[in-house]
Amino acid sequence: MENKQQAPDNPLKVNRRHFFSQLSVGIGSLALGSLLIPDLFDRGKDPVRGNPIGIPHFAPRAKRIIYLFQAGAPSQLESFDYKPSLLTRMGEDLPDSIRKGQRLTGMTSGQESFPLMPPAIGFKQYGQSGAWVSDYFPHIARIVDDICIVKSMHTEAINHDPAITFFQTGSQVSGRPSMGSWLSYGLGNENKNLPSFVVLTSRGEGNSQGLYSKLWSSGFLDSKHQGVLLRAGKNPVLYLNDPDGVSRSDKRHLLDQVSSLNKLHLAETGDDEIESRIAQYEMAYRMQMSVPDVMDISREPEAIIKLYGEDCQVPGTYAANALQARRLAENGVRFIQLYHQGWDQHGNLPNEMSAQARDVDQASAALIIDLKQRGMLDDTLVIWGGEFGRTNYCQGKFDPANYGRDHHPRAFSIWMAGGGVKPGLSYGLTDEFGYNILENPVHINDFHATLMYAMGLDHERLTYKYQGRRFRLTDVAGNVIKELLA
């Protein structure tokens, strides 16, 4: 006789057999969830709303972000925003009707005139999208159909430090958590043996602005969410390796004893930062094995070395860091931040920008190609750009052979690729002078809101209560620019 198991008509009348059959399904689902999301049961609660931290608000387009930050601000007029009218207006004074009395830096506010300067290099159209790219970036030009160029970025900050801080933390004032820290807090970690937020730095030949740890700080969030700076050379993380004479078992015993003392202190005080300290000690122990392996490129095939360029074998170069970014992404790092210094061309722009572009052009394009051929580009969001743009007039005396451009926050360009962003799109429009935005402005708050949306997070819901106020990356502003998303 066929023995069919049916649920009782009255849900309150559950027999023993039905109870255990349903319980087994539930346990199986939890077990599967723990395999798919390893730290599912270790995740905390939002201190404001009590919502689980580490689970997206909705289905994400991207799992991770690689941010190729060009510190110092590359000129949009010599990269991705072609303005041929400047060629016919060379040496003319910028009309007051265009400048509209907008704020200037102290470096040009005393100038009696603002002579217009055309691009230092030629432009061509590429790909099916027909995007204009300068001759400084021949490799990026070949992947224009894979990237989305945003020409209508704008910011309020006009000097480097507040401008970079604004891009990285959502505030011009230091002390707020960085973007990578917010994503670590909101989404958790995918790899127990590596941090969720890693920072790599490199330096070009041009004028360099300083980089400070506040840019990857966790601010008022738990310190476990701060970025971990990986240095070039044999010791990527300072003090990670054990001193001579200390074995792994010795280190394990020491950590266990320290952890016991910290847990006693935690029970007495209830200080969440003690819990973060315990987690960081454990992470450092696991990183002793994982970091050297991730940083070792000796097993990369020759084709990959050729793709990124020979410099990728030199630790500390932009090319080496771009390759490391792909390896970190493969190993579950949530947010990988690269900083490349040297884009502050106040003088000698034609020579300095040419050298800076050579530093980053091949490796930036190689990263997109590499991710794409591995099937990782669809869920990896790559961003390329600086903290503001450059003026259409020259700084100082008019000299076509040797000139520079001052800071320009009113309109500048960045590009993005993968992670649900529309490929082959040029978004936004500036006037014929490249000075003001005519269509589709994108503020930094909008930029942050859109990135968080791509990662499955509602920027208005991911908050943290501190000093009596609910904070978020986008502060009290920001709109998701859905036109940028596929």
N, C-alpha and C positions, 0 to 999 in steps of 0.2 A: 504494500500500500504506500502511495506517495506521501511523504511527510513534509508538508510545506509549513514554513514558519511565517506566521502573519502577526502584524502588530495588532494589539487589542483595539476594539472600537473606541473604548473610553481610555484616553491617554493617562488617566489617573490609575487605571488598573493594569499594572505591568507585572507579568509573571517573571519568575526567576530566569527562565531560559531566554526570554526576550531581552531582559535587562543585561545579561552577560554578553549576548550577541551584539547589542548596540555599543556596549562598553568596549568591546574588542575593536570595533571600527574606530571609535574615538581615540583609543590608545595608538592604533596604527597611524591615524592622521597626525597625532602629535609627534610620533616618532619620525614620520616623513618630514614634518615641518622642521624638526630639529636637525635633520640632515641637510635640508635645503637652506636653512638659516641657522647656522651653528650656535649663535648666541641668542636664540629666540627667547630662552627662559632666563637670560641674565640681564635683560634690558630694563632700564629704569623707567621712571615716570616723569612726565613733564611737571615741574613743580607748580605750575599755574593751573593747568587744566586736568592733570592727572592722566593724560593720554599716554599710551606706550611710546617710548622713544626707540627709534631704530626701525620703525616700519613706515614706509611711504604713505602719504595721504591718499594717493591714487597711483595708477599704473605708471611707472617712470618710462621715459624714452631713453634715458642714459643711466648707466650704473656708476660711472666715474667721470671725472673731469681732469684734463691736462691743460694747465694754463701757462702759455708761453708769454710771460710778461716782459715787454720790451721797455725796461726802465730808462727814463730820460725823455721819452716821447718822440718816436719817429715821425717825420713829416709826412702828412697825408698827401701833400702836393708832389712829393717825389716817390709815392708808393702806389696808392689805389684810388685817388680822387683827381682825375685828369682835368685840368683847366686850361685849354688851349688859348682862351682869350687873354691870359696873362702874357703870352708870347708877343701879342701886338701892343700890349700896354706896358711893356717893360720900362721901368724908370719913371712912369707916371705916379703921381701921388694918390694914395688910397682915398677915394671920395669920402667926405664926411657923412654923406647919406648912407654909406655902407657901414662905416665904423660906428656911427650913431653914439659917439661918446662913450663907447664901452671901455671897461677897465683895462689898463695896461700894467705891465710889470714895471718895476723901478729901472729896468735896463733899457726901456724904450720910451718911457713916459716923458723924458726930456727932449726927445727928438723933435726937430722943427718940421720934418716931413717924413712920410712913410712910403718910400719908393717901392712900387710893385716889382716882384722878382718872379720870372717864370720858372718852371721846373728845370732842375739842373740836368735832367736826363730825359730821353725820349720815352714815349708810351706806345703800346700797341694793344690791339684787341685780341683776345684769346678764347678758344673753346666755343662750344655751341651757345654759351651764354653771351659771348661777345664782350666780356668784362675787360676794362682797361687796366693794365698793369704796367708799371714802369720797368725799364730795362735793368734796373737794379735787382730785380727779383725774377730772373728767368725760370728758376725751378718752380716757384710758387705759381708763376704764370701757366705752367703746364697742368696744374691741378685746379684751375679756377672753376671747373664744372663740379668739383667736389666740395667747394667752400662757399660760404655765404659772406659777402662783404657788406658791412654796415658802415655807411658813409655819414651818418647823421648822429653820431655820438656827441654828447655835450656834458659839461660838468660846470661846477661853480668855482672850483679851486684853480688858482692861476700860478701857484708855485709848487715845486716838486713834492715836498714832504706832505703837505695836506692832500695833494692830488693823488699820490700813490696810496696814502692811508685811506682815502675815500674809496678808491677802487677795491682795496683789499678788505676793508672792514665796514663799509657803508657809512662811515663818519669821517669828517676831516680832523676830528679831535682824537688823539691817541687814547687807548684804553678799552676800546670795544673788541669783541671777538672777531677774528678774521673769517673770511668766507669759508675756508677749509675747516675751521673749527665749528662753524655752524652746521656744516654738512656732516661732520663727524658726530656732533651732538644729535642731529636729527635722524641720521641713518645708521649709525653704529659702524662696526668694523667687519670686513669680509674675511680677513686673514688674522688669526690669533697670533701669528708670529711676526707681523709687521704693523707699524702704525697705520692709522687710517688717513693720515695727512703728512705728506713728506715734502720737503723743500730742497731744491737744488739751485745753486747760483753759478753764474759765469760772468766774465768781464770782457768787453771788446776793447777796441783801440781808441774809441772816442772819449769825450768828456763824461765822466761817471758821477752819478749821484749816489749818495750813501744808501745802503740797505740796512734796516734795523730789525731786530727780532720782534718788535711790536707788530710788524706786518704779518707775522704768522703766530701771533700770541692768541691764547684762548680767552683773554680778557677776564670777564667775570664768570665764564663757564669753567667747569672742572678742568684742571690742568692736563688731564689725560687727553683732552681734545686739541692741545696746541700742536703746531707743526714741528716735525723733527727734521732738523737741518742735517743733510748728508753731505759731508765734505769730500773733496777730491783726495785721492791717495789711498794708502794702505789702511788708514783708520777713518772710515766714513763717519763714525759717531765717536766723539771724544769719550774716553773713560769706559767704553763698552767692553773692551777686552780685559781679561783677568790679569793681574800682575804675575810675574814669575813665581813659581812655587805654589800657586793656588790652582787646584784641580776643579773639574766640573762638579764633582761630588762635594768638595769643600764649599764651593759657591752655593750649591743647592742647600746644604745644611745651614749656611749662614742666612740665606734668604728665608728659609723656613722659620728660623729663630726670630729674625727681624719681623716677619709677618705676624708671628704669634704676639709679639709685643705691640705691634701696631693695631691688631684686632682688639687687644685689651684696652688700648687707648681709645679706639673707636667706640667700644661699648660704653666707656665712661663719658665720652664727650658728644658722641653722635655727629662728629664733624665729617661731612662727606669727603673733604679733601684728603683725609687719612685713607679712605677707601681708594681714592684715585692714586695715592702714593703706593699703596700695596700693588695695584694693577700695573703701575709704571715699573716697579721693580721686577715684576714677573715678565712684562713685555721686554725689558732690557735683557733679561736672562735668555729669553727665546730669540731675541734679535742677534745674539752672539753667533748663532748658527745660521739664521736666515739672511741677514744683511750681506755677509761676504759672498754668499751664493748668488744673490740677486745682482750684486755689483760686478760679478765676474763675467766679462763678455768674451772670454777666451773660446767659448764653445759656439759663438755666433758664426754662422757661415760667411764665407768670403763675399757672397752676393749682398748680404746685409751691410757689411763694412763698406762696400763700394757704394751702396745706396745712400748711406749717411755721410760718406766721405771719410778720408783718412784721419781727420781730426777726431773722429769718434773713438779712436784708440788712445787719445791723450786725455787723461782724467782732468776734469775741471773745465773743459771746453764746452761750448754750447752744443756741439754735435754729440759729444759723449753724454751730456745730460739728456738730450732728446732721446737717445737710444735707451738710457737708463729709465726714462719716463715710460717707454713702452714696456720694459721688463717689470717695472713696478706695477703698471696697470695689469699686466698678465697675472701678477701675484696678489691681486685683490686690494691694492691700495686705492682708497676712495677718491682722494684729491691730491694731485701731484702738481706742485707749483714750481715753475722754472722762472728765475729772474736773470735777464741778460742786461748788464749795465753798458752804458756808453753811447746812448742815443741823444745826448743833449747838445745838439749842433747849433750853438750861438755864433760860431764862426767856422770858416773852412768847411762848410757843409758838403760841397761836391766830393771832396776827398774823404772826409770822415764818414759820411753816410754810405759811400761806396764800400768802404772797409767793413762797416757794421753790417751792411746787407750781405756781403760775402760770408760773414760769420754765421748768419742764421738761415739764409735762403735755402740751401740744399737740404740741411737737416730738418727744417720745418716741413718742407714738402715730403721728405723721406718718411717722416713720422706718419703723415696722412696715408701715404702709399703702403707703408708697412702695416699699419692698423687695418687698412682696407683688405689687404691680401690675406690677413689672418682672420678675417671675419669679425674684427673688434671695433671697426669704425662706427657701426650702427648704434652701439651702446656706449661709445666713448665720445664725450664732448670735448673738442679741442678748441682753445681760444688763443688768438694772437693779437697783441696790441699793447699800447702804452697808456699813460695816465692823462694825457691831453694831446692836442695837435700842435701845429706850427703856423706862424703868421704867413700871410701871402706877401708881406713886405719884408725887406731885408733889415736886419738890425745894424744900427750904426751907419757909417758912410756907405753910399751906393757904390758897389764894386762888383760887377758881374763875375770877375775872376776869383773872388774870395769873399764870400758873404755867409751870413748865418740867418737863422729865423728864430724869432722869440716864441714864447709860450702862447698857445691859443686854445682856450677852453671852449670856445663857442661852437666849434664843429671839427670833428676829426673822424678817422676811420679805424676800424678793427675788422678782423675776420674770424669766423667760426666754422667748424666742420664736424660732421657726425652727430651722434647723440640726439637725433630727431630734428636737427636743423635743416632747413631747405637748402639743398645743394644748388649751385649755379645761380644764386640770387644776389643781386645788388640792391640793397635796401636803403632808402633815404636819398635826399637830393640837397646839395648845397648850391648857393648862387654862383654866378659865373666867375666870381672872385675867390670862391672857396672859403668865404668868410662867415656867412650866415646860413642857417638851415632853412630850406624852403619846404621840404616835405618829410613827414615821418620822423620827427625828432625822437631820439632814444636817450633818456637820462640814465645815469648810473643806477638809480633805484629801479628803473624799468629793466635794465640789464640784469641786475641781481634777481629780481622777481622772475624773469624769464629763465635764467639758469636753474633756479630752484624748482620751477615748474617742470623743466626737462628732467630733473632728478626725482620727480614725483612728490614734491613738497609744495604746499601752499604757503607762500611767504608771510601771509597774515596769521596763519595758525601756528607756525613754528616760533614760539616766543619763550622768553626766560625772564622770570621776575627777579629784579635786582634793585635794592634800595627803594622798594615800594612802587616800582614802575615795571611794566611789561616791555621788554626790549625785543627787537627783531632786527635782522640784517638790513631790511629796507626801511627801518625807522617808522615813519608815519606816511610813507609815500610808496610809489612803485606800482606799475601796471605790467602784466604779462603781455609781451608783444607776440601775439599768436601768429602774426603774419610771417614771423621768422621760422616757425616750426612746421615741419611736414605734416 
